[in-house]
Amino acid sequence: MSTASAMPRIDLRSDTVTRPTPGMREAMAQALVGDDVFADDPSVNALQEKIAKLLGFEAALFMPTGTQSNLCGVLSHCQRGEEYIVGQMAHCYRWEGGGAAVFGSVQPQPLTQQADGSLALADIEAAIKPDDAHFAKTKLLALENTWGGKVLPQSYLSEASALAMQKGLARHLDGARLFNAAVAQAAALGTSPYDEAKRIAQCFDSVSVCFSKGLGAPMGSALCGSKAFIARAHRLRKMAGGGLRQAGFMAAAASYALDHHVLRLAEDHQLMQDLAQGLSGIPGLQVETPQTNILFVDLVGEAKAQGAALQTHLKQAGIDMTGFYRMRFVTHLDVDRAGIDRTISAVRQFFNA
Ligand SMILES: *Cc1c(COP(=O)(O)O)cnc(C)c1O
């Protein structure tokens, strides 16, 4: 057996790859459950109340995936022939199979994002259609935070939110990694991550948050909003086949994650800083400054042709990542300092740096 295969693999492809911790498994095993289609699952009900309260909303709905959560969110805001303004590279436009158009006849109006992930306010304003039979009705502004690991500034969220309100648009946040944004923001301001999560969320009428990413639960998201909004989303979730039965085992994992895995996201962010630091200065690599748990590294110049070889080299060293010209590394619950040190060494070895 080679040394690499004897060592644990380091999976930096995504924060979705985490396995439940012993504490989380214990919470799942102990969960009280019932049939959630009858609204009888105490663990699901408790989770929905908990996340709604945490983020400052009237109600919440447990969702199997973030994609279904965004879909039900967009379709709860928009009718057929209406449209939502969204980033060109946003998950709920680009990475969800065109679901809002396919299932809801809702038209996306994608806009090119700024480098920080935001949509320029002037671009949003210019994209809002006049009330005219030629145009789809502009109904919703959908933002994403974090986007590619970047935290949208709180001041921007307030401004975009005010603009949307002034123009009569609803506001949806794809906050798959809302808690990563909150933890980074809280670290910068010296405040509480839970307070920051609420502050971010309160710039929106609805928020979708993933438990299956850095929070380390096996699956699940929550969609939060007003009671009336959640009632519409509940009907859509049923139509989408998302009415789950004894979902409490999964809700218990999510609830455990909210209690135990929010503050520790700071460790993922720190390890990402260390990885970026360790990779900087290698000729041929352009290393971004990470803000949270995601790092992009571009291969430039002659190194550009070496992407596939580098990925193979890392794989043989027991390290998984994605991307060839633009490498993506993601830290999470199942990555530790030793893993990051091994990754830095393996990349340096490849480049003889
Ligand atoms: C992961 C993710 C989602 C939802 O993904 P699922 O795999 O469907 O749970 C939505 N938005 C963003 C930004 C994401 O990263």
Ligand as a Chemical Component Dictionary entry (heavy atoms), coordinates in Angstrom:
data_LIG
# 
_chem_comp.id                   LIG 
_chem_comp.type                 NON-POLYMER 
_chem_comp.pdbx_formal_charge   0 
_chem_comp.three_letter_code    LIG 
# 
loop_
_chem_comp_atom.comp_id 
_chem_comp_atom.atom_id 
_chem_comp_atom.alt_atom_id 
_chem_comp_atom.type_symbol 
_chem_comp_atom.charge 
_chem_comp_atom.model_Cartn_x 
_chem_comp_atom.model_Cartn_y 
_chem_comp_atom.model_Cartn_z 
_chem_comp_atom.pdbx_ordinal 
LIG C1 C1 C 0 -25.398 24.388 -2.969 1  
LIG C2 C2 C 0 -26.079 25.615 -3.336 2  
LIG C3 C3 C 0 -27.466 25.649 -3.552 3  
LIG C4 C4 C 0 -28.355 24.453 -3.427 4  
LIG O1 O1 O 0 -27.809 23.275 -3.796 5  
LIG P1 P1 P 0 -28.435 21.833 -3.550 6  
LIG O2 O2 O 0 -27.321 20.980 -4.011 7  
LIG O3 O3 O 0 -29.648 21.744 -4.368 8  
LIG O4 O4 O 0 -28.741 21.681 -2.097 9  
LIG C5 C5 C 0 -28.034 26.854 -3.859 10 
LIG N1 N1 N 0 -27.308 27.966 -3.951 11 
LIG C6 C6 C 0 -25.991 27.983 -3.728 12 
LIG C7 C7 C 0 -25.253 29.276 -3.783 13 
LIG C8 C8 C 0 -25.332 26.810 -3.421 14 
LIG O5 O5 O 0 -24.014 26.829 -3.209 15 
# 
loop_
_chem_comp_bond.comp_id 
_chem_comp_bond.atom_id_1 
_chem_comp_bond.atom_id_2 
_chem_comp_bond.value_order 
_chem_comp_bond.pdbx_ordinal 
LIG C1 C2 SING 1  
LIG C2 C3 SING 2  
LIG C2 C8 DOUB 3  
LIG C3 C4 SING 4  
LIG C3 C5 DOUB 5  
LIG C4 O1 SING 6  
LIG O1 P1 SING 7  
LIG P1 O2 DOUB 8  
LIG P1 O3 SING 9  
LIG P1 O4 SING 10 
LIG C5 N1 SING 11 
LIG N1 C6 DOUB 12 
LIG C6 C7 SING 13 
LIG C6 C8 SING 14 
LIG C8 O5 SING 15 
# 
